[in-house]
Amino acid sequence: MNLSPDEHVSNMQRMNERSTPPSGPPGPRPDTLLPHLPLPTQPIRWRRALANAWYMFWPQLHAGQSDAERNLAMLRVSPFWSSVLNAAISFNSTFAVRLGASNQLIGLLSSVPALLVVLLTLPAARFLEGRKDRLRWIAGSVFVYRLGYLAIALMPFFVREHRAEVFVAIILLSQVVLAPNNAGWNALLADMVPPEKRAPLFAYRNILFNAGTAVITPLIGRMLDRVVFPLGYQIAYGVGFAIALINSWLIFGLRPPPPVAPPPRVATRQPWSRQRMRALAAANRPYIRMVINTLVLDSGAWLVSPLYIIYYLRHLGASDSWVGTATALSTVSVMVGYYIWQKVIRQQGESKVLRWTVLSVGLYPLAVALTPGLSPLLVAVVVNGVLTPGIGLSHFNILLQVCPAERRASYTSLYTVLMNAGAFVAPMVGVALAGAIGFKTVFIIGALLRTLGAILFWVWPVQAPEIEPAAVQGAQKEGQNGDDDD
């Protein structure tokens, strides 16, 4: 098309006017004039993806949030920042064995913390019950406990002899200061998290926690095989402590509601009688069944708990890398289990899920007893990891529901004391039996005890108020529109 000179000049002037910013009112959008160079109308997707990924690990806080929304946001992500230290802690028994600890010392490492819980939890619960500053005591006890691992990281620089004994002593001393957390954390969670949000929140917390542990644990295992002993362990404990400081900061930032005031104590104590004991038992029958069933169920686990690492390292010749790989596979399978079982609990209810999943608890110690090598055990680790969260989620939620709200701290503390009484005695019995009748026989005994406890949950079922599925789904939608990202 041929243009006259005047038409060509006129077109050039119009193009110059388009390319020059107007001094008057804004004209049309440039992307309508130059369609081959569109301007972005939305944020770049990879930036949004990075932001969403970041909020998987950091609380999404904003102005105008209620304390309940803020608490849920911080509780959701806080476990991730303790996962590195947890990965290092999973090598505690391995470190003790490498330092030359005896089987009896390994047994003490498993049993004495339980004894400390028995002695200290109830006094700590009475101290915390009704206190407005209970969060400060609970979070502070966790922080001081973690300082013990900083001391362990520095210990080899100053201690040349009896390192195994010093290591175990530091672990046990750090357990002493953890009493307020053992006594009050579960009750604090129950006060901050509504019943309908507990299963999805606890599942997400455990998935995130185990994701961090699954990634870090095999890396620590490989580092321990390559770095001169004990420097690798020092690095693992030191870095884990430093990153866990973020978790402590998040926990200190929680804003729990005022605690439910406990009922006034009667000045004169009523004498104990058979009628009064029967009345108390009838009023708290679900709680008593939960305690008895769980005590039998877990006695088999406590019996064999200190034997696994001794058996792996000294009888099957496992390396630190294998221990790290097994721990990583366990945590990944636990993540999958939490994702699956929180959905199943929402559909089937907690009581039904507990009764069915608890039947699997005897499989792992039986597999360890019957498996001759290390590689097949990894399959048992994965299966056990997928099934265990179904028990943990349903059991913990039912326990919270069968405890009276106004005395929840005392009830959960009493439960903790009774469980840890068994956890104190059983490991020492297991070590003694292993020396007398062999490791494999003790693993079989542990599997039988676990199975007996599972049967009790069918014979004496623990019934608790179930959360309506509609209420759970509504709470999750509300959370997704507000502070929830899962």
C-alpha positions as CSV (number, residue, x, y, z in Angstrom):
1,M,0.0,0.0,0.0
2,N,1.5,3.4,-1.1
3,L,1.0,6.4,1.1
4,S,1.3,10.0,0.1
5,P,4.0,12.0,1.9
6,D,1.3,13.8,3.9
7,E,-0.4,10.6,5.0
8,H,3.0,9.1,5.9
9,V,3.9,12.1,8.1
10,S,0.4,12.0,9.7
11,N,0.9,8.3,10.6
12,M,4.3,9.0,12.0
13,Q,2.9,11.8,14.2
14,R,0.2,9.5,15.5
15,M,2.8,6.8,16.4
16,N,4.9,9.4,18.2
17,E,1.8,10.5,20.2
18,R,1.2,6.9,21.2
19,S,4.8,6.4,22.3
20,T,5.0,9.7,24.3
21,P,3.4,9.6,27.8
22,P,0.3,11.9,27.8
23,S,0.2,14.9,30.0
24,G,-3.5,14.7,30.4
25,P,-5.8,11.9,31.6
26,P,-4.4,8.4,31.3
27,G,-5.0,6.8,27.9
28,P,-5.5,3.2,26.9
29,R,-3.3,0.5,28.4
30,P,-0.1,0.0,26.5
31,D,-0.8,-3.8,26.3
32,T,-3.8,-3.0,24.1
33,L,-1.7,-1.0,21.7
34,L,1.2,-3.5,21.6
35,P,-0.4,-6.9,22.0
36,H,2.9,-8.6,21.1
37,L,4.4,-7.2,24.3
38,P,1.8,-7.9,27.0
39,L,2.3,-6.5,30.5
40,P,1.8,-9.0,33.3
41,T,-1.7,-8.8,34.8
42,Q,-1.0,-11.2,37.7
43,P,2.0,-11.9,39.9
44,I,4.6,-14.2,38.3
45,R,3.6,-17.7,39.2
46,W,7.0,-18.9,40.4
47,R,7.0,-16.1,42.9
48,R,3.6,-17.1,44.2
49,A,4.8,-20.8,44.4
50,L,7.8,-19.7,46.4
51,A,5.6,-17.7,48.7
52,N,3.3,-20.6,49.2
53,A,6.2,-22.9,49.8
54,W,7.6,-20.5,52.4
55,Y,4.3,-20.4,54.3
56,M,4.6,-24.2,54.6
57,F,7.4,-23.5,57.0
58,W,6.7,-20.1,58.4
59,P,3.5,-18.8,60.1
60,Q,1.2,-16.8,57.9
61,L,0.5,-13.9,60.2
62,H,-1.3,-10.7,59.4
63,A,-3.0,-7.8,61.1
64,G,-6.5,-8.4,62.4
65,Q,-5.9,-12.1,63.2
66,S,-7.6,-13.4,66.3
67,D,-5.4,-15.1,68.9
68,A,-6.9,-18.5,67.9
69,E,-6.0,-18.0,64.3
70,R,-2.5,-16.8,65.2
71,N,-2.0,-19.8,67.5
72,L,-3.1,-22.3,64.7
73,A,-0.8,-20.7,62.2
74,M,2.2,-20.9,64.6
75,L,1.4,-24.4,65.8
76,R,1.1,-25.7,62.3
77,V,4.7,-24.9,61.3
78,S,6.6,-24.9,64.6
79,P,7.6,-28.6,64.5
80,F,9.6,-28.2,61.3
81,W,12.1,-26.1,63.1
82,S,12.8,-28.8,65.7
83,S,13.1,-31.6,63.2
84,V,16.9,-31.1,62.7
85,L,17.6,-31.5,66.4
86,N,15.2,-34.5,66.4
87,A,17.1,-36.1,63.6
88,A,20.3,-35.7,65.7
89,I,18.5,-37.0,68.8
90,S,17.6,-40.2,66.9
91,F,21.3,-41.0,67.0
92,N,21.5,-40.7,70.9
93,S,21.7,-44.4,71.5
94,T,24.1,-44.9,68.6
95,F,26.4,-42.2,70.0
96,A,26.3,-43.9,73.4
97,V,27.2,-47.3,71.9
98,R,30.1,-45.7,69.9
99,L,31.3,-44.1,73.1
100,G,31.5,-47.6,74.7
101,A,28.3,-47.6,76.8
102,S,27.4,-51.0,78.3
103,N,24.0,-52.6,77.7
104,Q,22.9,-51.6,81.2
105,L,23.8,-48.0,80.5
106,I,21.8,-48.1,77.3
107,G,18.9,-49.4,79.4
108,L,19.3,-46.6,81.8
109,L,19.2,-44.1,78.9
110,S,15.7,-45.5,78.1
111,S,14.3,-46.1,81.5
112,V,15.5,-43.3,83.8
113,P,13.8,-40.5,81.8
114,A,10.5,-42.4,82.4
115,L,11.3,-42.5,86.2
116,L,11.9,-38.7,86.2
117,V,8.5,-38.2,84.5
118,V,6.9,-40.4,87.2
119,L,8.5,-38.3,90.0
120,L,8.1,-34.8,88.5
121,T,5.0,-34.7,86.3
122,L,2.2,-34.6,88.9
123,P,3.9,-31.9,91.0
124,A,4.5,-29.9,87.8
125,A,0.9,-30.3,86.8
126,R,-0.4,-29.1,90.1
127,F,2.0,-26.1,89.8
128,L,0.7,-25.3,86.3
129,E,-3.0,-25.9,86.8
130,G,-4.8,-22.6,86.6
131,R,-1.7,-20.5,86.1
132,K,-1.9,-17.7,83.6
133,D,1.8,-17.8,82.9
134,R,1.9,-21.6,82.1
135,L,3.1,-21.0,78.6
136,R,6.3,-19.3,79.9
137,W,7.1,-22.3,82.1
138,I,6.3,-24.9,79.4
139,A,8.3,-23.2,76.6
140,G,11.1,-22.3,79.0
141,S,11.5,-25.9,80.1
142,V,11.9,-27.0,76.4
143,F,14.5,-24.3,75.8
144,V,16.6,-25.3,78.8
145,Y,16.2,-29.0,77.8
146,R,17.7,-28.2,74.4
147,L,20.6,-26.4,76.0
148,G,21.6,-29.9,77.2
149,Y,22.3,-30.8,73.5
150,L,24.5,-27.7,73.2
151,A,26.4,-29.0,76.2
152,I,26.7,-32.4,74.5
153,A,28.1,-30.8,71.4
154,L,30.8,-29.1,73.5
155,M,31.4,-32.0,75.8
156,P,34.1,-33.9,73.8
157,F,36.3,-30.7,73.9
158,F,36.5,-30.9,77.7
159,V,35.9,-34.5,78.6
160,R,38.5,-37.1,77.7
161,E,37.5,-40.1,79.8
162,H,34.1,-41.7,80.8
163,R,32.5,-39.9,77.9
164,A,29.6,-42.4,77.7
165,E,28.7,-41.8,81.3
166,V,28.9,-38.1,81.0
167,F,26.8,-38.2,77.9
168,V,24.1,-40.2,79.6
169,A,24.3,-37.9,82.7
170,I,23.7,-34.8,80.5
171,I,20.7,-36.5,78.8
172,L,19.1,-37.4,82.2
173,L,19.7,-33.9,83.7
174,S,18.1,-32.3,80.7
175,Q,15.1,-34.5,81.2
176,V,14.6,-33.1,84.8
177,V,13.9,-29.6,83.5
178,L,11.4,-30.9,80.9
179,A,8.8,-31.6,83.6
180,P,6.6,-28.5,83.0
181,N,6.4,-29.5,79.3
182,N,5.6,-33.1,80.1
183,A,2.9,-32.0,82.5
184,G,1.3,-29.1,80.6
185,W,1.8,-29.2,76.8
186,N,-1.0,-31.6,76.0
187,A,-3.5,-29.7,78.1
188,L,-2.3,-26.4,76.5
189,L,-2.8,-27.9,73.0
190,A,-6.3,-29.0,73.9
191,D,-7.2,-25.5,75.1
192,M,-5.8,-23.8,72.0
193,V,-7.1,-26.2,69.3
194,P,-10.9,-26.9,69.0
195,P,-11.8,-30.6,68.8
196,E,-12.9,-30.5,65.2
197,K,-9.5,-29.1,64.1
198,R,-7.3,-31.4,66.1
199,A,-6.9,-34.3,63.7
200,P,-6.0,-32.2,60.6
201,L,-3.7,-29.9,62.6
202,F,-1.9,-32.7,64.4
203,A,-1.6,-34.6,61.2
204,Y,-0.1,-31.6,59.4
205,R,2.3,-30.9,62.3
206,N,3.5,-34.5,62.3
207,I,3.9,-34.6,58.5
208,L,5.9,-31.4,58.5
209,F,8.0,-32.6,61.4
210,N,8.7,-36.0,59.9
211,A,9.4,-34.4,56.5
212,G,12.3,-32.4,58.0
213,T,13.5,-35.5,60.0
214,A,13.3,-37.7,56.9
215,V,15.5,-35.4,54.8
216,I,18.0,-34.6,57.5
217,T,18.5,-38.0,59.2
218,P,20.2,-39.8,56.3
219,L,22.4,-36.8,55.7
220,I,23.5,-36.9,59.3
221,G,24.1,-40.7,59.0
222,R,26.3,-40.2,56.0
223,M,28.2,-37.3,57.6
224,L,28.8,-39.5,60.7
225,D,30.4,-42.2,58.5
226,R,32.7,-39.6,56.9
227,V,33.6,-37.2,59.6
228,V,36.1,-38.2,62.2
229,F,34.5,-39.4,65.5
230,P,33.1,-37.6,67.5
231,L,33.2,-34.4,65.5
232,G,30.3,-35.4,63.3
233,Y,28.0,-35.9,66.3
234,Q,29.1,-32.5,67.7
235,I,28.1,-30.8,64.4
236,A,24.8,-32.6,64.3
237,Y,23.8,-31.6,67.9
238,G,25.2,-28.0,67.6
239,V,23.4,-27.2,64.3
240,G,20.2,-28.9,65.6
241,F,20.2,-26.7,68.7
242,A,20.7,-23.5,66.7
243,I,17.8,-24.2,64.3
244,A,15.6,-25.3,67.2
245,L,15.8,-21.8,68.6
246,I,13.3,-20.7,65.9
247,N,10.9,-23.3,67.3
248,S,11.3,-21.9,70.8
249,W,10.7,-18.4,69.5
250,L,7.4,-19.6,67.8
251,I,6.2,-21.4,71.0
252,F,7.0,-18.4,73.2
253,G,4.8,-16.3,70.7
254,L,1.7,-18.3,71.3
255,R,-1.3,-16.6,73.0
256,P,-3.3,-19.3,74.8
257,P,-6.7,-18.6,76.3
258,P,-7.0,-18.3,80.1
259,P,-7.0,-21.8,81.7
260,V,-10.2,-23.2,82.9
261,A,-10.3,-22.7,86.7
262,P,-10.1,-26.0,88.6
263,P,-12.9,-26.7,91.0
264,P,-12.3,-25.4,94.5
265,R,-10.6,-28.0,96.7
266,V,-12.6,-29.3,99.7
267,A,-11.0,-28.3,102.9
268,T,-11.7,-31.7,104.6
269,R,-10.7,-34.8,102.7
270,Q,-13.3,-37.5,102.3
271,P,-12.1,-40.9,103.6
272,W,-11.3,-43.4,100.9
273,S,-13.9,-46.2,100.9
274,R,-14.9,-48.9,98.5
275,Q,-18.1,-47.0,97.6
276,R,-16.2,-43.8,96.8
277,M,-13.7,-45.7,94.6
278,R,-16.5,-47.4,92.7
279,A,-18.2,-44.0,92.2
280,L,-15.0,-42.5,90.9
281,A,-14.4,-45.5,88.6
282,A,-18.0,-45.3,87.2
283,A,-17.7,-41.5,86.6
284,N,-14.3,-42.0,84.8
285,R,-14.8,-45.4,83.1
286,P,-13.6,-44.3,79.6
287,Y,-10.4,-42.8,81.1
288,I,-9.7,-45.9,83.3
289,R,-10.1,-48.2,80.3
290,M,-7.8,-46.0,78.3
291,V,-5.1,-46.2,81.0
292,I,-5.4,-50.0,81.5
293,N,-5.5,-50.8,77.8
294,T,-2.6,-48.6,76.9
295,L,-0.5,-49.8,79.8
296,V,-0.7,-53.3,78.6
297,L,-0.3,-52.3,74.9
298,D,2.8,-50.2,75.5
299,S,4.5,-52.6,77.9
300,G,5.6,-54.7,75.0
301,A,7.1,-51.7,73.3
302,W,8.9,-50.5,76.4
303,L,10.3,-54.0,77.0
304,V,12.1,-54.1,73.7
305,S,12.8,-50.4,73.1
306,P,16.5,-50.3,74.3
307,L,17.2,-53.6,72.5
308,Y,16.7,-52.5,68.9
309,I,19.8,-50.3,68.5
310,I,22.0,-52.8,70.4
311,Y,20.7,-55.6,68.2
312,Y,21.2,-53.6,65.0
313,L,24.7,-52.4,65.8
314,R,26.3,-55.3,67.7
315,H,24.5,-58.3,66.3
316,L,23.6,-57.3,62.7
317,G,26.6,-55.0,62.2
318,A,24.6,-51.9,61.1
319,S,26.5,-48.7,60.2
320,D,25.5,-45.1,61.0
321,S,24.3,-44.7,57.4
322,W,22.0,-47.7,57.7
323,V,20.6,-46.3,61.0
324,G,20.0,-42.9,59.2
325,T,18.4,-44.6,56.2
326,A,16.1,-46.7,58.4
327,T,15.1,-43.6,60.4
328,A,14.4,-41.6,57.2
329,L,12.3,-44.4,55.7
330,S,10.4,-44.6,59.0
331,T,9.7,-40.8,59.0
332,V,8.6,-40.8,55.4
333,S,6.2,-43.6,55.9
334,V,4.9,-41.9,59.0
335,M,4.2,-38.8,56.9
336,V,2.3,-40.9,54.5
337,G,0.4,-42.6,57.4
338,Y,-0.6,-39.2,58.9
339,Y,-1.9,-38.0,55.6
340,I,-4.0,-41.1,55.1
341,W,-5.2,-41.7,58.6
342,Q,-6.4,-38.2,59.3
343,K,-8.7,-38.5,56.3
344,V,-9.9,-42.0,57.4
345,I,-10.5,-40.7,61.0
346,R,-12.7,-37.9,59.5
347,Q,-14.8,-40.5,57.7
348,Q,-14.8,-43.4,60.1
349,G,-14.3,-41.8,63.6
350,E,-11.5,-42.2,66.1
351,S,-12.8,-45.1,68.1
352,K,-13.2,-47.4,65.1
353,V,-9.8,-46.4,63.6
354,L,-8.1,-47.1,66.9
355,R,-9.6,-50.6,67.3
356,W,-8.6,-51.7,63.8
357,T,-5.1,-50.1,63.6
358,V,-4.1,-51.2,67.1
359,L,-4.1,-54.9,65.8
360,S,-0.9,-54.2,63.9
361,V,1.3,-53.2,66.8
362,G,2.9,-56.6,67.3
363,L,4.1,-56.9,63.8
364,Y,7.4,-54.9,64.0
365,P,9.1,-56.6,67.0
366,L,8.0,-60.0,65.5
367,A,9.6,-59.0,62.2
368,V,12.8,-58.1,63.9
369,A,12.9,-61.4,65.7
370,L,12.3,-63.4,62.5
371,T,14.4,-61.4,60.0
372,P,18.0,-62.5,59.7
373,G,19.5,-59.4,58.0
374,L,19.3,-55.7,57.8
375,S,17.8,-55.1,54.3
376,P,14.5,-56.9,54.9
377,L,14.0,-55.0,58.1
378,L,13.6,-51.8,56.0
379,V,10.3,-53.2,54.6
380,A,9.1,-53.8,58.2
381,V,10.1,-50.2,59.0
382,V,8.0,-48.8,56.2
383,V,4.9,-50.9,57.0
384,N,5.1,-50.0,60.7
385,G,5.6,-46.3,59.9
386,V,2.4,-46.2,57.7
387,L,0.2,-48.0,60.3
388,T,1.5,-46.3,63.5
389,P,0.0,-42.8,62.8
390,G,-3.5,-44.3,62.7
391,I,-3.0,-45.4,66.3
392,G,-1.3,-42.2,67.4
393,L,-3.9,-39.8,66.0
394,S,-6.9,-41.6,67.2
395,H,-5.5,-42.6,70.6
396,F,-4.3,-39.1,71.4
397,N,-7.6,-37.4,70.4
398,I,-9.7,-39.9,72.4
399,L,-7.4,-39.4,75.4
400,L,-8.1,-35.6,75.3
401,Q,-11.8,-36.2,75.0
402,V,-12.1,-38.5,78.0
403,C,-10.3,-36.1,80.3
404,P,-12.5,-33.5,82.1
405,A,-11.8,-30.1,80.6
406,E,-11.5,-28.4,84.0
407,R,-8.9,-31.0,85.2
408,R,-7.3,-31.9,81.9
409,A,-3.8,-31.0,83.0
410,S,-4.1,-33.3,86.1
411,Y,-5.7,-36.2,84.2
412,T,-3.2,-36.1,81.3
413,S,-0.4,-35.8,83.8
414,L,-1.6,-38.8,85.8
415,Y,-1.8,-40.7,82.5
416,T,1.7,-39.7,81.7
417,V,3.0,-40.8,85.2
418,L,1.3,-44.2,84.9
419,M,2.7,-44.8,81.4
420,N,6.2,-43.7,82.4
421,A,6.1,-45.9,85.5
422,G,5.9,-48.8,83.0
423,A,8.4,-47.2,80.7
424,F,10.9,-47.1,83.6
425,V,10.6,-50.7,84.7
426,A,10.1,-52.5,81.3
427,P,13.4,-51.5,79.5
428,M,15.6,-52.7,82.4
429,V,13.6,-56.0,82.5
430,G,14.1,-56.3,78.7
431,V,17.9,-55.8,78.9
432,A,18.1,-58.4,81.7
433,L,15.9,-60.9,79.8
434,A,18.0,-60.4,76.6
435,G,21.1,-61.4,78.5
436,A,19.4,-64.5,79.9
437,I,17.2,-65.8,77.1
438,G,18.4,-63.9,74.0
439,F,17.3,-60.9,72.0
440,K,15.0,-62.7,69.6
441,T,13.0,-64.3,72.4
442,V,12.5,-61.0,74.1
443,F,11.3,-59.5,70.8
444,I,8.7,-62.3,70.5
445,I,7.6,-61.7,74.1
446,G,7.2,-57.9,73.3
447,A,5.1,-58.7,70.2
448,L,2.8,-61.0,72.3
449,L,2.3,-58.3,74.9
450,R,1.5,-55.7,72.2
451,T,-1.1,-58.0,70.7
452,L,-2.7,-58.6,74.1
453,G,-3.0,-54.9,74.6
454,A,-4.6,-54.6,71.2
455,I,-7.2,-57.2,72.1
456,L,-8.1,-55.3,75.2
457,F,-9.2,-52.3,73.1
458,W,-11.8,-54.7,71.6
459,V,-12.8,-56.3,74.9
460,W,-12.9,-53.0,76.8
461,P,-13.5,-50.4,74.1
462,V,-13.0,-46.8,74.9
463,Q,-15.9,-44.7,73.7
464,A,-15.5,-41.0,73.3
465,P,-17.7,-38.3,71.7
466,E,-17.0,-38.4,68.0
467,I,-16.6,-35.2,66.0
468,E,-19.2,-34.9,63.3
469,P,-17.7,-35.1,59.8
470,A,-19.6,-32.0,58.7
471,A,-18.2,-30.0,61.6
472,V,-14.7,-31.1,60.7
473,Q,-15.0,-30.3,57.0
474,G,-16.5,-26.9,57.9
475,A,-13.6,-26.1,60.2
476,Q,-11.1,-27.1,57.5
477,K,-12.8,-24.9,55.0
478,E,-12.8,-22.0,57.4
479,G,-9.1,-22.7,58.1
480,Q,-8.3,-22.7,54.5
481,N,-10.0,-19.4,54.0
482,G,-8.2,-18.0,57.0
483,D,-4.9,-19.2,58.5
484,D,-4.8,-22.8,57.2
485,D,-2.7,-23.6,54.2
486,D,-3.2,-27.4,54.1
